[in-house]
Amino acid sequence: MIAIKKENDQFIFEVKGLHKLWAFKNKITVSVENVVGVQYAGTEMPSAQLGLRMPGTHIPFIIKAGTYYYLKGKKVFWDVVKSANCIIVDLKDSSYNQLVIEVENPEAAMKLLHG
């Protein structure tokens, strides 16, 4: 699970609890101007093409967490257990191209990210 907060001109995506172990990450900081889109993923785990997991955890239908590298240099951070609470954050000029994350309240998270 990810908690999102805004401090000045940055969003801080803080990895909570045991997810830190699964995702091999504590937090991701992104400039507000680098968030170009956010959408609710729906009730099913977003599909993803095969990628190279470095580092991370993947147990099919249970958890997908960590950094994944895809073709054409796309780098995506995943942290999803309960897909019903999953949002997708599109980024530009950041170390990640996209964040696919589980949040406590998708509607509130999307409202915060949209500004």
C-alpha positions as CSV (number, residue, x, y, z in Angstrom):
1,M,0.0,0.0,0.0
2,I,1.2,3.5,-0.8
3,A,0.4,6.7,1.1
4,I,0.6,9.9,-1.0
5,K,1.3,13.3,0.4
6,K,2.2,16.7,-1.2
7,E,5.0,18.8,0.1
8,N,5.6,22.1,-1.6
9,D,6.1,21.2,-5.3
10,Q,6.6,17.4,-4.8
11,F,4.5,14.3,-4.3
12,I,5.9,11.7,-2.0
13,F,4.7,8.2,-2.5
14,E,5.5,6.4,0.7
15,V,5.5,2.6,0.7
16,K,3.8,1.3,3.9
17,G,4.3,-1.8,6.1
18,L,5.6,-5.1,4.7
19,H,5.2,-3.7,1.2
20,K,8.7,-2.1,1.7
21,L,10.1,-5.6,1.8
22,W,8.2,-6.8,-1.3
23,A,8.8,-3.7,-3.4
24,F,12.4,-3.1,-2.2
25,K,11.6,0.6,-1.9
26,N,10.7,3.0,1.0
27,K,9.4,6.0,-1.0
28,I,9.4,7.7,-4.4
29,T,9.5,11.5,-4.8
30,V,8.2,13.1,-7.9
31,S,7.9,16.7,-8.9
32,V,4.3,17.9,-9.2
33,E,4.9,19.0,-12.8
34,N,6.1,15.5,-13.8
35,V,2.7,13.9,-13.1
36,V,1.0,13.9,-16.5
37,G,-2.0,11.7,-15.8
38,V,-3.7,9.5,-13.2
39,Q,-6.5,6.9,-13.7
40,Y,-8.4,4.4,-11.7
41,A,-7.3,0.9,-12.7
42,G,-10.6,-0.8,-11.9
43,T,-11.3,-4.0,-10.0
44,E,-8.9,-6.3,-11.9
45,M,-5.1,-6.2,-11.7
46,P,-3.9,-4.1,-14.6
47,S,-2.4,-6.4,-17.3
48,A,1.2,-5.9,-18.1
49,Q,3.5,-7.4,-20.7
50,L,6.4,-9.4,-19.6
51,G,9.1,-7.4,-18.0
52,L,12.3,-7.8,-16.2
53,R,11.8,-7.5,-12.4
54,M,14.7,-5.8,-10.7
55,P,14.2,-5.9,-7.7
56,G,10.7,-7.0,-6.7
57,T,8.2,-9.6,-5.9
58,H,5.6,-11.3,-8.1
59,I,3.2,-14.0,-7.0
60,P,0.5,-14.4,-9.7
61,F,-2.9,-13.2,-8.6
62,I,-1.6,-12.2,-5.2
63,I,1.1,-9.5,-5.4
64,K,3.1,-7.6,-7.9
65,A,5.6,-5.2,-6.3
66,G,8.9,-3.6,-7.3
67,T,10.6,-2.1,-10.3
68,Y,10.0,-3.6,-13.7
69,Y,11.8,-2.8,-16.9
70,Y,9.9,-3.2,-20.2
71,L,10.8,-2.9,-23.9
72,K,11.8,0.5,-25.3
73,G,13.3,1.5,-21.9
74,K,10.0,1.8,-20.0
75,K,10.5,1.6,-16.2
76,V,7.4,1.0,-14.0
77,F,7.0,0.8,-10.3
78,W,4.3,-1.6,-9.1
79,D,2.9,-2.1,-5.6
80,V,-0.5,-3.9,-5.9
81,V,-2.2,-6.5,-3.7
82,K,-5.8,-5.4,-3.7
83,S,-6.5,-4.4,-7.3
84,A,-9.8,-2.7,-6.3
85,N,-7.7,0.1,-4.8
86,C,-5.2,0.4,-7.7
87,I,-4.4,3.6,-9.6
88,I,-2.0,4.3,-12.5
89,V,0.1,7.4,-12.4
90,D,1.8,8.5,-15.7
91,L,5.0,10.4,-15.3
92,K,7.4,12.4,-17.5
93,D,11.0,13.3,-16.9
94,S,11.2,11.1,-13.9
95,S,13.1,8.0,-13.0
96,Y,9.9,6.0,-13.6
97,N,7.5,6.2,-16.6
98,Q,4.6,5.0,-14.6
99,L,3.5,4.0,-11.1
100,V,0.9,1.2,-10.7
101,I,0.0,1.4,-7.0
102,E,-2.5,0.4,-4.4
103,V,-3.8,3.2,-2.3
104,E,-6.2,3.3,0.6
105,N,-8.7,5.6,-1.1
106,P,-8.3,5.8,-4.9
107,E,-10.8,8.7,-5.3
108,A,-8.9,10.8,-2.7
109,A,-5.5,9.9,-4.2
110,M,-6.6,10.9,-7.7
111,K,-8.1,14.2,-6.5
112,L,-4.8,15.0,-4.7
113,L,-2.7,14.1,-7.8
114,H,-4.9,16.1,-10.2
115,G,-4.4,19.2,-8.0
